[in-house]
Amino acid sequence: MNIAQLTQHTLDNIGKLVLGKESQIRLALCCLFARGHLLIEDLPGMGKTTLSHALAQVMGLSYRRVQFTSDLLPADIVGVSIFKPETQLFEFHQGPIFSQILLADEINRASPKTQSALLEAMEERQVTVDGKTSKLPEPFFVIATQNPLHQSGTFPLPESQLDRFLVRITLGYPEQEAEMAMLMNNKPVALESLPVCISPEQLLAIQQQVHQVTVTESLVEYLLKLVKESRENSEFAMGLSPRASKALLLTAKAWALMAGRDYVTADDLQAILPAVAEHRLNQQSMAMESGLSQRLLSLVEPL
């Protein structure tokens, strides 16, 4: 299995629907390979839903979308036990979280209680209802979208919940050339026409293979220097946690594997650091371009 070729084939096909965003699609794919969860922050109409649909299609995975609103309850996501008079027993009805890819659309419009129910299930990959625990399917991947916090009716995710997302990306406005191609296309590509590029079985194998990617001691020392700088430098309001350290290393391994290598370089770490670290360093703003992660990279010399 040539993972670099599979990756490029997948990127090419998703790129037929999400034009001009190969770097963001690559990061989303990297997050999936690393068995993490993805947060997409952007204005409405930027292609967040299209990207999540396309990922499910090219992976051959089951897909559900939940529109988060202020009146959404935890049971609307995880499911509920309903009493059946004919059997005198409670029967569990699975919620939309029992899908392989779940799009949690506009997660910051739901109440903190509902947000917490989703994020706990993401972490544990199982749900417990009325004392009965049910495993979630594998692979299991949550894509949460979030609109800017200055929009009315939003509940910002707390720091502890933001930290549960392995990667955060923003799609941003398309380049003029990509938008021109989109507007001039009289026969847009149908989602259903995209082929399955990586089967669910292949995806599970790739997720296992990520852990086999080797890392040198000097690379880990470089990572730890970055983490230490974020904790000790007053320019950063909050330093990177041990969970963030593990997230950086795991994502760098997946990034290397996507390039066809079984070892991680400093370039891999630098490439993924903004998407993995920015929302942990800069929790008060959704701006990916705030520059804190780039500032951190500039303060520490690679070994």
TASUL-V208520 format. One record per backbone hydrogen bond with DSSP energy under -0.5 kcal/mol. NH is the residue of the N-H (numbers start at 0). CO is the residue of the C=O. E is the energy in kcal/mol with one decimal. If there is no record, write none. Layout:
NH:CO:E  NH:CO:E
//
This chain:
2:0:-1.0  5:1:-2.3  6:2:-2.7  7:3:-2.2  8:4:-2.5  9:5:-2.2  10:6:-2.8  11:7:-2.6  12:8:-1.7  13:9:-2.5  14:10:-2.3  15:12:-1.1  16:13:-1.7  17:13:-2.6  18:16:-0.9  20:17:-0.8  24:20:-2.4  25:21:-2.6  26:22:-1.7  27:23:-2.2  28:24:-2.5  29:25:-2.3  30:26:-2.3  31:27:-1.9  32:28:-2.6  33:29:-2.0  34:31:-1.4  35:30:-2.6  37:141:-2.4  38:166:-2.5  39:143:-3.1  40:38:-0.6  40:168:-2.4  41:39:-0.5  41:145:-1.8  45:42:-0.9  50:46:-2.3  51:47:-1.9  52:48:-2.5  53:49:-2.5  54:50:-2.3  55:51:-1.9  56:52:-2.2  57:53:-2.5  58:54:-1.0  59:55:-0.8  59:56:-0.7  60:55:-2.2  63:100:-2.0  65:102:-2.9  67:65:-0.8  67:104:-2.6  71:68:-1.6  75:72:-1.2  76:73:-1.5  77:73:-2.4  78:74:-1.3  79:92:-1.7  81:79:-0.5  81:90:-2.9  83:88:-3.0  84:82:-0.7  86:83:-0.9  87:83:-2.1  88:83:-1.0  90:81:-3.0  92:79:-2.9  93:91:-0.6  94:77:-1.5  95:75:-0.6  96:76:-2.1  97:94:-1.9  98:96:-1.8  100:61:-1.9  101:140:-2.2  102:63:-2.9  102:100:-0.5  103:101:-0.8  103:142:-2.5  104:65:-2.3  104:102:-1.1  106:103:-0.7  106:144:-2.5  108:105:-2.1  109:106:-1.4  114:110:-2.5  115:111:-2.4  116:112:-1.5  117:113:-1.7  118:114:-2.5  119:115:-2.3  120:116:-1.5  121:117:-2.2  122:118:-1.8  123:119:-2.5  124:120:-2.3  126:133:-2.4  128:131:-2.4  131:128:-1.9  132:130:-0.5  133:126:-3.1  135:124:-2.0  140:99:-2.5  142:101:-2.8  142:140:-0.5  143:37:-2.9  143:141:-0.6  144:103:-2.4  145:39:-2.3  150:147:-1.8  153:150:-0.5  154:107:-4.7  155:153:-0.5  160:157:-0.8  161:157:-2.4  162:158:-1.9  163:160:-1.4  164:161:-1.7  165:36:-1.0  165:163:-0.6  166:36:-1.5  167:274:-2.5  168:38:-2.4  178:174:-2.6  179:175:-2.5  180:176:-2.0  181:177:-2.0  182:178:-2.4  183:179:-2.3  184:180:-0.8  185:183:-0.8  192:189:-1.4  193:190:-1.6  196:57:-2.0  196:194:-0.8  197:57:-2.0  202:198:-2.6  203:199:-2.2  204:200:-1.8  205:201:-2.5  206:202:-2.5  207:203:-1.6  208:204:-2.2  209:205:-1.8  210:206:-0.5  210:207:-0.8  211:208:-1.6  212:209:-1.3  213:261:-2.7  219:215:-1.8  220:216:-2.2  221:217:-1.9  222:218:-2.2  223:219:-2.6  224:220:-2.0  225:221:-1.9  226:222:-2.4  227:223:-2.7  228:224:-2.3  229:225:-1.9  230:226:-1.4  231:227:-2.0  232:228:-2.2  235:232:-1.7  236:234:-0.6  244:240:-2.0  245:241:-2.1  246:242:-2.2  247:243:-2.6  248:244:-2.0  249:245:-2.6  250:246:-2.4  251:247:-2.1  252:248:-1.9  253:249:-2.0  254:250:-2.4  255:251:-2.3  256:252:-2.4  257:253:-2.1  258:254:-1.0  258:255:-0.6  259:256:-1.7  260:255:-2.3  263:213:-1.7  268:264:-1.6  269:265:-2.4  270:266:-2.1  271:267:-1.7  272:268:-1.5  273:269:-0.6  275:271:-1.7  276:272:-3.3  277:272:-0.5  277:273:-1.7  279:276:-1.1  280:276:-2.2  281:277:-2.5  284:281:-0.7  289:286:-1.2  290:287:-0.5  294:290:-2.5  295:291:-2.3  296:292:-2.1  297:293:-1.8  298:294:-1.0  298:295:-0.7  299:295:-0.8  299:296:-0.6  300:298:-0.5
//
